Amino acid sequence: MLLLVAMYFHSNQLSSIIELVCSTLGMKIVIKPSSLSKMKTIFTQEIFTEQVVTAHAVRVAVTNNLSSNIQGFLPIHCIYQLLRSRAFTKHKVSIKDWIYRQLCETTTPLHTQLLPLIDAYVNSILTPASKTNPEATNQPITEQEILCVFQNAAGHGDGGRGQRQRHSITPQLLILYYILSYEESLLASTKQLALMQKKPKSYSAALMDHIPIKYLVTQAQKLQQELGGLHSALLRLLATNYPHLCLVEDWVCEEEVTGTLPLLRRLMLTSNTCRYTRGQLHDAFQKLPSSSPRLMRILEQLTLLSPADLIPYAEALTTSMCLLLGSAVPRRILQTVNKLWVGLNTVMPRRLWVMTVNALQPPAKLLRRQTYTQNDLMVDPLVVLRCDHRVYRCPPLIDIVLHMLNGYLLASKAFLHCHLKETADFERQSQTVSSLGLAGQPDTPEVTREELKNALLAAQDSAAVQILLEVCMPTSEEQHQLGPPGEGLLRSVGGRRGPEEAEPEGGLLSDLREVQCLICCSLHQMFIADPNIAKLVHFQGYPQALLPLTVAGIPSIHICLDFIPELLAQPQLEKQIFAIQLLSYLCTQYALPKSLSVARLAIGVMGTLLTVLTRTKRFSFFMPTLPCLVAFCQAFPPLYDDVAALLVQVGQVCASDVATKARDIDPLIARLQYLKEKPQDVLLPGGGSSKLSLPQRTAEELGRADPDVQLCYRVEATFMDIISSSLKGL
């Protein structure tokens, strides 16, 4: 009590002394602050000088089982006041051991002074007591001391369960809060620390791998009433330091795993729920496919366990995933493994992701296996996609891979941001010191570093999208079974199939179609999160055969209408071709006023290019783009006149070139003019073709002879397709 009074006198908090006296005596008495001046002199100069106070405070015993149930003024109040006044650092008294012991001696309900104590302690570690003495800081808690707290954490290793684990959760949560607060404050103070030429060390990645962050946050959520504001504070720090642990889909999945129905199922179980060991699970995996019924029984039993109880089975489950890629493995086993993985992901996502990535690597005979670490995957998230190629045709496992890819892309962004912030200020400060008195030194290092970081992140994202799009491409065998890549997906998202269309072999339930749907859903979320990714990917381009798939399966792809005019203005012919092909599918899918204006612009660009392209480039450009005019007219009939005029113009240019080679093709121009003026006469009542159209066989023969002739007949075929589709619509 005297120690606390002395500290209040040293910090001139007279109102706190009056409050302390009143609460101790249990009565409200009037004390004038002016009457305390003599007592202040006695306390601060004779009885308890500041040096005596700090030396005595560290010898005060910590409060055992500290919680909010313990009332009154405690040693923690004394230490907090001394930390705020920076008394320990002024007199070079180490307080780290006392704070560590007190954090370990805590329980619920959480004492209200603990979080302010940690905040003040973190500030005293990073911020010196005075600018003149930058070394006047407290020591941080060592990594070995932190590891001792998490030695038996349930989210790491087998862990302990029961009453002992519940009592140990409070120190673990407080130490986690300390680490996250320290890392956040370290990043926020880099500029000031650089000016003082001081660079405190951050905690290593190996240490963070031993801390079950997600499990602890889940436990804090369950104990919100007893932990006060600790849960919300942890979530805020988690969103800053570990955004990949705050995925929205994870929170949604947790409701399915930890919600009311799973809880009721567990309440109805007998006490002997865990009948199978990890060894039995591993043996059942090794004997696939003959052991499928036994493995299914084990997996179904495991689904009844809580996520924390599943942790001992995590390694056996993940290391055997490669055995599920055989053709004879039942789909129900794959789906159950996916369900168990989602449950484990709620308590140990980071360790689970690393184990899963290592387990799904290609066979050793094709590629030398490498054990990846958490840091490897944050530096290069695309490692996730370097898995066994059979995974790309296994929907339950590709769903897991997509989830990990999304998480590691976010983790990589946070990792690079922290790395840049940690190093940029110190390097800039050292460059400033080394270049003093030197003229003409570059002054934009941080701009260059930021641009390089953004370029690297954009390259990672676009590379991931391009790889996933490549996965969507069917093999020759799958192409034969499913038909064009976009047709089935169009029907699966709401399109209709005419009576004359046959259902492809395998229908819409093929593995390829399901993988395509999962990938399109993932790309949709990526495009929403950052529209610049969509722009970058479409400026890079991808196979035209995938356009029906992407336009039908990615709802957010309509944002491409914003930058198609810019893509049309690119000097590369292949980009202009891709822009027109993409626009033709977008017009069919999204017949909007904006699509109409962009389509009209595209027709104008095609007319302009006709006048400037050489003969070879004209053939390369118009052969793939003329069929797109059919889609423009189908979506927007008012464009028919513009399209017809363009087709006649293309036909005239090509026919004139052919005429110079002693082949008279003027009858073609006459037919095109007739098609433009009287399209209703083209189709006969019985649905046959008129005599105006040239037989297809002859057109192919002529096309092989000369590119201009081939282009002429492509113009005529486009005319016929437009007229046919418009008359069918009527």
C-alpha positions in Angstrom: 0.0 0.0 0.0 2.8 2.4 0.9 4.6 1.5 -2.3 1.5 2.4 -4.4 1.0 5.7 -2.5 4.7 6.5 -3.1 4.3 5.9 -6.8 1.2 8.1 -7.0 3.2 10.8 -5.3 6.1 10.5 -7.7 3.7 10.8 -10.7 1.8 13.6 -9.0 -1.5 11.6 -9.2 -3.0 13.1 -6.0 -6.6 12.3 -7.0 -5.6 8.6 -7.2 -4.2 8.8 -3.7 -7.5 10.2 -2.4 -9.4 7.5 -4.1 -7.1 4.8 -2.7 -7.5 6.1 0.9 -11.3 6.3 0.6 -11.6 2.8 -0.8 -9.2 1.4 1.9 -11.1 3.0 4.8 -14.4 2.2 3.2 -15.8 5.7 3.7 -16.0 8.9 1.7 -13.8 11.6 3.2 -12.9 15.0 1.9 -9.1 15.5 1.3 -7.8 18.6 -0.3 -4.9 18.0 -2.7 -3.1 21.1 -1.3 -2.9 19.4 2.1 -0.8 16.5 0.7 2.2 18.6 -0.3 4.1 18.0 2.9 3.3 14.2 2.8 4.5 14.2 -0.8 7.8 15.6 0.1 8.3 13.0 2.9 7.4 10.1 0.6 9.3 11.2 -2.5 12.5 12.5 -0.8 12.9 10.6 2.4 10.9 7.3 2.7 10.5 6.1 -0.9 12.7 7.8 -3.5 12.0 6.7 -7.1 15.0 4.4 -7.1 13.9 2.7 -3.9 10.4 2.3 -5.3 11.6 0.6 -8.5 14.0 -1.7 -6.7 11.4 -2.7 -4.2 8.6 -3.2 -6.7 10.3 -6.1 -8.6 10.7 -7.9 -5.3 7.0 -7.9 -4.5 5.5 -11.3 -5.1 3.1 -11.8 -8.0 -0.6 -12.4 -7.3 -1.4 -16.1 -7.5 -4.4 -17.0 -9.8 -4.9 -13.3 -10.6 -8.5 -12.6 -11.8 -11.1 -9.9 -11.5 -12.5 -11.7 -8.5 -9.6 -10.4 -6.4 -10.6 -6.9 -5.4 -8.5 -4.0 -4.1 -5.2 -2.6 -5.1 -2.6 -5.2 -6.1 1.0 -5.4 -7.1 0.0 -5.2 -10.7 -1.3 -1.7 -10.1 2.1 -0.7 -8.8 4.0 -2.2 -11.7 1.6 -0.6 -14.2 2.1 2.9 -12.7 5.9 2.5 -12.7 5.8 1.3 -16.3 3.8 4.3 -17.4 6.2 6.7 -15.6 9.2 4.8 -17.2 10.7 4.4 -13.7 12.2 0.9 -14.4 14.0 2.1 -17.6 15.3 5.2 -15.9 16.9 3.3 -13.1 17.9 0.2 -15.2 15.7 -2.2 -13.3 14.6 -5.3 -15.2 10.9 -5.9 -14.9 10.6 -8.6 -17.6 10.7 -11.6 -15.2 8.0 -10.2 -12.9 5.6 -9.5 -15.8 6.2 -12.9 -17.2 5.5 -14.6 -13.9 2.4 -12.6 -13.4 1.0 -13.4 -16.9 1.6 -17.1 -16.1 -0.3 -16.7 -12.8 -3.6 -15.6 -14.3 -7.0 -17.2 -14.7 -10.5 -16.2 -15.7 -12.4 -13.9 -15.3 -9.6 -11.7 -16.7 -8.4 -8.9 -14.5 -9.0 -5.5 -16.1 -5.4 -4.3 -15.5 -3.7 -7.0 -17.5 -4.2 -5.6 -21.0 -3.1 -2.1 -20.1 -0.1 -3.6 -18.3 0.9 -5.5 -21.5 0.4 -2.4 -23.7 2.6 -0.3 -21.3 5.2 -3.0 -21.2 5.4 -3.3 -25.0 5.7 0.5 -25.3 8.6 0.5 -22.8 10.4 -2.2 -24.8 10.3 -0.2 -28.1 10.3 3.4 -27.0 13.2 4.7 -25.0 12.5 6.7 -21.8 14.5 9.7 -23.3 16.0 10.5 -26.7 19.3 11.1 -25.0 19.5 7.6 -23.8 18.1 5.2 -26.5 19.2 2.1 -24.6 16.8 2.9 -21.7 14.3 0.2 -22.6 12.9 -2.9 -21.0 13.8 -6.4 -22.2 11.3 -8.4 -24.2 10.1 -11.8 -23.1 12.5 -14.5 -24.6 11.3 -17.1 -27.1 12.2 -19.9 -24.7 9.9 -18.5 -22.0 7.1 -18.2 -24.6 7.6 -21.8 -25.7 7.3 -23.0 -22.1 3.8 -21.4 -22.0 2.7 -23.2 -25.2 4.4 -26.5 -24.6 1.1 -28.3 -24.0 -1.2 -26.2 -26.1 -4.1 -28.2 -27.5 -3.7 -26.6 -31.0 -0.1 -27.9 -31.3 0.9 -31.6 -31.1 -1.4 -34.0 -29.2 -1.9 -31.4 -26.5 -3.7 -31.8 -23.2 -7.4 -31.7 -22.7 -9.6 -31.3 -19.7 -9.5 -29.1 -16.7 -5.7 -28.5 -16.9 -6.0 -27.1 -20.4 -8.8 -24.7 -19.4 -6.7 -23.2 -16.6 -3.7 -22.8 -18.9 -5.7 -21.0 -21.7 -5.6 -17.6 -20.0 -1.8 -17.2 -19.9 -1.6 -18.5 -23.5 -4.1 -15.9 -24.7 -2.2 -13.1 -22.8 1.2 -14.1 -24.2 -0.4 -14.3 -27.7 -1.8 -10.8 -27.2 1.7 -9.6 -26.1 3.4 -11.1 -29.2 0.9 -9.7 -31.6 1.0 -6.3 -29.9 4.8 -6.3 -29.9 4.9 -7.1 -33.7 2.3 -4.4 -34.5 4.1 -1.8 -32.4 7.4 -2.7 -33.9 6.1 -2.1 -37.4 4.5 1.2 -36.4 7.7 2.4 -34.8 10.2 1.6 -37.6 10.7 5.2 -38.6 11.4 6.4 -35.1 13.6 3.4 -34.4 15.5 4.0 -37.6 16.3 7.6 -36.6 17.8 6.3 -33.3 19.7 3.6 -35.2 18.0 0.9 -33.2 16.5 -2.2 -34.6 14.8 -4.6 -32.1 14.4 -8.1 -33.2 11.0 -9.5 -34.1 10.0 -13.0 -33.0 11.0 -15.8 -35.3 8.8 -17.7 -37.7 9.7 -20.9 -36.0 8.3 -19.6 -32.7 5.1 -18.5 -34.4 4.7 -22.0 -35.9 4.6 -23.4 -32.3 1.7 -21.2 -31.3 -1.8 -22.4 -32.1 -3.2 -19.0 -33.0 -6.5 -20.0 -34.5 -7.2 -22.5 -31.7 -6.6 -19.9 -29.1 -8.8 -17.3 -30.8 -11.5 -19.9 -31.0 -11.2 -20.6 -27.3 -11.3 -16.8 -26.6 -14.5 -16.6 -28.6 -16.1 -19.2 -26.3 -14.9 -17.3 -23.2 -15.8 -13.8 -24.2 -17.8 -13.1 -21.1 -14.9 -14.1 -18.9 -12.1 -12.5 -21.0 -13.6 -9.0 -21.3 -12.2 -7.2 -24.4 -9.4 -9.7 -25.1 -11.2 -11.5 -27.9 -12.0 -8.4 -29.9 -8.4 -7.1 -29.3 -7.0 -10.4 -30.6 -9.2 -10.2 -33.7 -8.0 -6.7 -34.5 -4.4 -7.8 -34.2 -5.0 -10.9 -36.2 -6.5 -9.0 -39.1 -3.4 -6.9 -39.3 -0.7 -9.6 -38.8 -2.4 -12.7 -40.1 -5.1 -11.8 -42.6 -5.1 -15.4 -43.9 -6.5 -16.6 -40.6 -9.5 -14.2 -40.9 -11.0 -15.5 -44.2 -14.7 -15.0 -44.4 -15.4 -18.5 -45.6 -13.5 -19.8 -42.6 -15.9 -18.0 -40.2 -18.9 -19.4 -42.2 -17.5 -22.9 -42.1 -16.9 -22.6 -38.3 -20.6 -22.2 -37.8 -21.2 -25.5 -39.5 -18.5 -27.2 -37.3 -19.1 -25.5 -34.0 -22.8 -24.6 -34.3 -25.9 -26.0 -32.6 -26.4 -29.2 -34.6 -22.8 -30.5 -34.2 -23.1 -29.7 -30.5 -26.3 -31.7 -30.2 -24.8 -34.6 -32.0 -21.9 -34.7 -29.6 -24.1 -34.5 -26.6 -25.9 -37.6 -27.7 -22.7 -39.6 -27.9 -21.6 -42.1 -25.3 -18.4 -41.4 -23.4 -16.3 -43.9 -25.4 -16.5 -41.9 -28.7 -12.9 -42.4 -29.9 -12.8 -46.1 -30.7 -10.1 -45.9 -33.4 -6.4 -45.0 -33.0 -4.2 -43.1 -35.4 -2.4 -46.3 -36.3 -5.7 -47.9 -37.4 -6.5 -44.9 -39.5 -3.1 -45.0 -41.1 -3.3 -48.7 -41.9 -6.8 -48.3 -43.4 -5.4 -45.6 -45.8 -2.4 -47.8 -46.8 -4.7 -50.7 -47.8 -6.9 -48.7 -50.2 -9.0 -49.5 -52.2 -9.7 -52.9 -50.6 -10.1 -51.3 -47.1 -12.7 -48.7 -48.3 -15.5 -49.9 -46.0 -13.3 -50.0 -42.9 -11.8 -46.6 -43.7 -15.3 -45.2 -44.2 -16.4 -46.4 -40.8 -13.3 -44.8 -39.1 -13.8 -41.5 -41.0 -17.5 -41.4 -40.1 -16.6 -41.9 -36.4 -14.1 -39.1 -36.6 -16.7 -36.7 -37.9 -18.5 -37.0 -34.5 -15.5 -35.6 -32.7 -14.9 -31.9 -32.0 -12.2 -30.1 -34.0 -9.9 -30.0 -30.9 -10.3 -33.8 -30.5 -9.4 -34.3 -34.2 -6.0 -32.7 -33.8 -4.1 -36.0 -32.9 -5.4 -37.5 -36.2 -4.3 -34.5 -38.4 -0.9 -36.0 -39.4 -2.3 -39.4 -40.3 -5.1 -37.8 -42.3 -3.0 -35.4 -44.3 0.0 -37.7 -45.0 -2.4 -40.2 -46.6 -4.1 -37.8 -48.9 -2.0 -38.8 -51.9 -3.5 -42.3 -51.5 -7.0 -40.9 -52.3 -6.0 -40.0 -55.8 -6.5 -43.5 -57.2 -9.4 -44.1 -59.6 -11.1 -46.8 -57.4 -11.4 -44.6 -54.2 -15.1 -44.0 -53.4 -16.4 -40.4 -53.7 -17.9 -40.6 -50.2 -14.4 -41.1 -48.7 -13.1 -38.0 -50.4 -16.0 -35.9 -49.3 -15.6 -37.1 -45.7 -11.9 -36.3 -45.7 -12.8 -32.9 -47.0 -15.2 -32.4 -44.1 -12.6 -33.5 -41.5 -10.1 -31.2 -43.1 -12.5 -28.2 -42.8 -13.0 -29.1 -39.1 -9.3 -29.2 -38.5 -8.9 -25.9 -40.4 -10.9 -24.2 -37.6 -8.3 -24.9 -34.9 -4.9 -25.5 -36.6 -5.0 -23.9 -40.1 -1.3 -23.0 -40.5 0.2 -26.4 -39.6 -2.6 -28.1 -41.5 -1.8 -26.2 -44.7 1.9 -27.0 -44.5 1.2 -30.7 -43.9 -1.3 -30.8 -46.7 0.9 -29.1 -49.3 3.8 -31.5 -48.5 1.4 -34.5 -48.7 0.0 -33.6 -52.1 3.4 -33.1 -53.9 3.9 -35.1 -57.1 5.3 -38.6 -56.9 8.9 -38.9 -56.0 9.8 -40.7 -59.3 8.7 -37.6 -61.2 10.0 -34.9 -58.9 12.3 -35.0 -55.9 10.2 -34.4 -52.9 10.9 -31.3 -50.8 9.6 -30.5 -47.4 8.2 -27.0 -47.4 8.0 -24.8 -44.4 5.5 -22.0 -43.5 8.0 -19.4 -44.6 8.6 -21.1 -48.0 4.9 -21.0 -48.8 4.5 -17.4 -47.8 7.4 -16.4 -50.0 6.1 -18.4 -52.9 2.4 -19.1 -52.7 2.3 -20.8 -56.1 4.0 -23.8 -54.5 0.5 -24.8 -53.5 -0.4 -25.4 -57.1 2.7 -27.6 -57.8 0.9 -30.6 -56.6 0.1 -34.0 -58.1 -1.8 -33.4 -61.3 -4.4 -36.0 -60.3 -5.5 -33.4 -57.7 -6.8 -31.2 -60.5 -9.5 -33.8 -61.4 -10.5 -34.6 -57.8 -13.1 -31.9 -56.7 -12.9 -32.5 -52.9 -9.1 -32.1 -52.9 -9.0 -29.2 -55.4 -11.5 -27.4 -53.1 -8.8 -27.8 -50.3 -6.0 -26.6 -52.6 -8.0 -23.5 -53.6 -8.6 -22.6 -50.0 -4.9 -22.9 -49.2 -4.0 -20.9 -52.3 -6.3 -18.1 -51.3 -4.9 -18.1 -47.8 -1.2 -18.1 -48.8 -1.8 -15.3 -51.3 -3.1 -13.1 -48.5 -0.3 -14.3 -46.2 2.3 -13.4 -48.8 0.8 -9.9 -49.1 1.1 -9.4 -45.3 4.6 -10.9 -45.2 5.9 -8.6 -48.0 4.3 -5.6 -46.4 5.9 -6.3 -43.1 9.3 -7.1 -44.6 9.2 -3.9 -46.6 8.3 -1.8 -43.6 10.9 -3.4 -41.4 13.8 -2.8 -43.8 12.9 0.3 -45.8 13.1 2.8 -43.0 16.5 1.5 -41.8 18.0 1.3 -45.2 16.7 4.7 -46.1 18.2 6.1 -42.9 21.6 4.4 -43.6 21.5 5.8 -47.2 20.8 9.3 -45.8 23.7 9.0 -43.4 26.1 7.7 -46.0 25.2 10.3 -48.6 25.5 13.4 -46.4 27.3 16.1 -48.3 27.1 14.2 -51.6 25.0 15.8 -54.4 23.0 14.0 -57.0 22.0 11.0 -54.9 18.8 9.3 -55.8 16.0 10.2 -53.5 13.2 7.7 -54.3 14.3 4.3 -53.0 11.0 3.6 -51.1 8.9 4.4 -54.2 10.9 1.8 -56.2 10.6 -0.8 -53.4 6.9 -0.2 -53.1 6.5 -0.6 -56.9 8.5 -3.7 -57.0 6.5 -5.2 -54.2 3.2 -4.4 -55.9 4.6 -5.8 -59.2 5.6 -9.0 -57.4 2.1 -9.4 -55.8 0.4 -8.7 -59.1 2.6 -11.3 -60.8 1.8 -13.9 -58.2 -2.0 -13.3 -58.4 -2.1 -13.3 -62.2 0.1 -16.4 -62.4 -2.2 -18.2 -60.0 -5.2 -17.2 -62.2 -3.5 -18.4 -65.4 -2.6 -21.7 -63.8 -6.1 -22.3 -62.6 -7.5 -21.4 -66.1 -5.1 -23.9 -67.6 -6.4 -26.5 -65.2 -9.9 -25.8 -66.6 -8.8 -26.8 -70.1 -10.1 -30.3 -70.9 -7.7 -32.9 -72.2 -8.4 -34.4 -75.6 -10.3 -37.3 -74.0 -12.4 -35.0 -71.9 -13.1 -32.8 -74.8 -14.5 -35.7 -76.7 -16.8 -36.6 -73.8 -18.0 -33.1 -72.8 -18.1 -31.1 -76.0 -17.2 -27.4 -76.1 -15.9 -26.2 -72.7 -18.6 -23.6 -72.1 -21.7 -25.4 -73.1 -22.2 -27.5 -70.1 -21.4 -24.7 -67.7 -23.8 -22.4 -69.4 -26.5 -24.9 -68.7 -25.4 -25.5 -65.2 -25.7 -21.8 -64.3 -29.1 -21.5 -65.8 -28.9 -21.8 -69.5 -31.3 -24.0 -71.5 -30.6 -26.9 -73.9 -32.6 -27.3 -77.0 -34.4 -30.6 -77.7 -32.0 -31.3 -80.5 -28.9 -31.2 -78.3 -27.7 -34.4 -76.8 -26.4 -34.7 -73.3 -22.7 -35.3 -73.5 -21.3 -38.5 -72.0 -20.9 -38.1 -68.3 -23.4 -35.2 -68.2 -22.9 -32.3 -65.9 -21.7 -34.5 -63.1 -18.2 -35.0 -64.4 -15.1 -34.3 -62.3 -13.9 -31.7 -64.9 -17.2 -29.8 -64.8 -17.2 -29.7 -61.0 -13.5 -28.6 -60.9 -14.4 -25.8 -63.4 -17.2 -24.6 -61.2 -15.0 -24.5 -58.1 -12.2 -22.7 -59.9 -14.7 -20.2 -61.5 -16.1 -19.5 -58.0 -12.6 -18.9 -56.6 -11.7 -16.6 -59.5 -15.0 -14.7 -59.0 -13.9 -14.0 -55.4 -10.4 -12.9 -56.5 -11.8 -10.5 -59.1 -14.2 -9.0 -56.5 -11.4 -8.6 -53.9 -9.1 -6.9 -56.5 -10.6 -5.9 -59.9 -7.0 -5.1 -61.1 -6.3 -8.8 -61.2 -9.1 -9.2 -63.7 -7.7 -6.4 -65.8 -4.1 -7.8 -65.7 -5.2 -11.3 -66.6 -7.3 -10.2 -69.6 -4.5 -8.0 -70.8 -2.3 -11.0 -70.7 -4.9 -13.1 -72.5 -5.7 -16.8 -72.3 -7.0 -19.5 -74.8 -10.1 -18.4 -76.7 -11.6 -21.8 -76.0 -12.0 -20.8 -72.3 -14.0 -17.7 -73.0 -17.4 -19.5 -72.9 -16.4 -21.0 -69.6 -15.1 -17.8 -67.9 -18.0 -15.6 -69.1 -20.6 -18.1 -68.0 -19.0 -19.2 -64.8 -17.5 -16.0 -63.3 -20.3 -13.5 -62.6 -17.9 -10.6 -61.8 -16.3 -10.8 -65.3 -18.7 -8.2 -66.5 -16.2 -5.6 -65.1 -14.1 -6.3 -68.2 -16.5 -4.0 -70.1 -14.8 -1.2 -68.3 -11.4 -1.8 -69.9 -12.2 -3.5 -73.2 -11.9 -0.1 -75.0 -8.4 0.2 -73.6 -7.6 -3.3 -74.7 -8.8 -2.5 -78.2 -6.4 0.4 -78.3 -3.4 -1.9 -77.7 -0.9 -2.1 -80.6 -0.7 -5.9 -80.5 -3.1 -7.6 -82.9 -3.6 -10.6 -80.7 -4.8 -8.4 -77.9 -7.3 -6.7 -80.1 -8.6 -10.1 -81.4 -8.9 -11.4 -77.8 -10.8 -8.2 -76.8 -13.4 -8.6 -79.6 -13.8 -12.3 -78.8 -14.3 -11.6 -75.1 -16.7 -8.8 -76.0 -18.8 -11.1 -78.1 -19.4 -13.5 -75.2 -20.0 -10.6 -72.8 -22.7 -9.1 -75.1 -24.5 -12.4 -75.2 -24.3 -12.9 -71.4 -24.9 -9.3 -70.4 -27.0 -7.4 -73.0 -26.7 -4.1 -71.3 -26.6 -0.5 -72.7 -22.9 -0.4 -71.8 -22.3 -3.6 -73.8 -24.0 -2.0 -76.8 -21.8 1.0 -76.7 -18.6 -1.1 -76.4 -19.8 -3.4 -79.3 -20.4 -0.3 -81.5 -16.9 0.9 -80.7 -15.5 -2.6 -81.6 -17.2 -2.5 -85.0 -15.8 0.9 -85.6 -12.3 -0.3 -84.6 -12.6 -3.3 -87.0 -13.6 -0.9 -89.8 -10.6 1.3 -89.1 -8.2 -1.6 -89.0 -9.5 -2.8 -92.4 -8.1 0.3 -93.9 -4.6 0.1 -92.3 -3.8 -3.6 -92.0 -1.6 -5.3 -94.6 -2.9 -8.3 -96.5 -1.3 -10.9 -94.2 -2.4 -9.1 -91.0 -5.9 -8.5 -92.4 -6.4 -12.3 -92.8 -5.0 -13.0 -89.3 -7.3 -10.4 -87.7 -10.6 -10.9 -89.5 -10.7 -14.7 -89.7 -11.1 -15.1 -85.9 -13.1 -11.9 -85.3 -15.8 -12.0 -88.1 -17.8 -14.8 -86.3 -18.0 -12.4 -83.3 -20.2 -10.1 -85.3 -22.9 -12.8 -85.2 -23.0 -12.5 -81.4 -23.2 -8.7 -81.6 -26.2 -8.9 -83.9 -27.9 -11.6 -81.7 -27.5 -9.5 -78.6 -28.2 -6.1 -80.2 -30.3 -6.2 -83.5 -29.9 -2.4 -84.0 -26.2 -3.1 -84.9 -27.3 -5.1 -88.0 -26.8 -2.2 -90.4 -23.3 -1.4 -89.1 -22.3 -5.0 -89.2 -23.7 -5.5 -92.7 -21.9 -2.5 -94.0 -18.6 -3.7 -92.4 -19.0 -7.2 -94.0 -19.6 -5.7 -97.4 -16.6 -3.5 -97.0 -14.4 -6.4 -96.0 -15.7 -8.4 -98.9 -15.0 -5.6 -101.4 -11.4 -5.2 -100.1 -10.7 -8.9 -100.3 -12.4 -9.3 -103.7 -10.4 -6.5 -105.2 -7.2 -8.2 -104.1 -8.3 -11.4 -105.6 -9.2 -9.7 -108.9 -5.7 -8.5 -109.3 -4.6 -12.2 -109.4 -6.7 -12.9 -112.4 -9.6 -14.5 -110.5 -12.8 -12.7 -110.9 -14.9 -12.9 -107.8 -17.3 -10.0 -108.5 -20.4 -12.4 -108.2 -19.5 -12.7 -104.5 -19.9 -8.9 -104.0 -23.2 -9.1 -105.8 -24.4 -11.8 -103.5 -23.2 -9.9 -100.4 -25.2 -6.8 -101.5 -28.2 -9.0 -102.1 -27.9 -10.6 -98.7 -27.7 -7.1 -97.1 -30.8 -5.8 -99.0 -33.0 -8.9 -99.0 -32.0 -11.2 -96.1 -35.5 -12.8 -96.0 -34.9 -14.5 -99.4 -31.9 -16.3 -98.2 -33.6 -19.2 -96.4 -36.1 -21.3 -98.3 -39.4 -22.3 -96.7 -38.2 -25.8 -96.0 -35.1 -24.5 -94.1 -32.7 -25.2 -97.0 -30.1 -22.8 -98.4 -30.7 -20.6 -101.4 -28.8 -20.8 -104.7 -27.0 -17.6 -103.7 -24.7 -19.4 -101.2 -21.7 -21.3 -102.4 -21.4 -25.0 -101.5 -19.2 -25.5 -98.4 -17.0 -28.0 -100.1 -16.1 -25.6 -102.9 -15.4 -22.8 -100.4 -13.0 -25.0 -98.5 -11.2 -26.0 -101.6 -10.9 -22.3 -102.7 -9.9 -21.3 -99.1 -6.9 -23.6 -99.3 -5.7 -21.9 -102.4 -5.7 -18.3 -101.3 -6.2 -16.4 -98.0 -8.2 -13.6 -99.5 -10.6 -16.1 -101.1 -10.9 -17.9 -97.8 -11.7 -14.6 -96.1 -14.3 -13.8 -98.7 -16.2 -16.9 -98.0 -15.8 -16.3 -94.2 -17.6 -13.0 -94.8 -20.4 -14.8 -96.7 -20.7 -17.4 -94.0 -20.9 -14.7 -91.3 -23.7 -13.1 -93.3 -25.6 -16.3 -93.5 -25.2 -17.0 -89.7 -26.5 -13.5 -88.9 -29.5 -13.9 -91.1 -30.2 -17.4 -90.0 -30.1 -16.5 -86.3 -32.3 -13.4 -86.8 -34.9 -15.3 -88.8 -35.0 -18.1 -86.2 -35.5 -15.5 -83.5 -38.5 -14.2 -85.4 
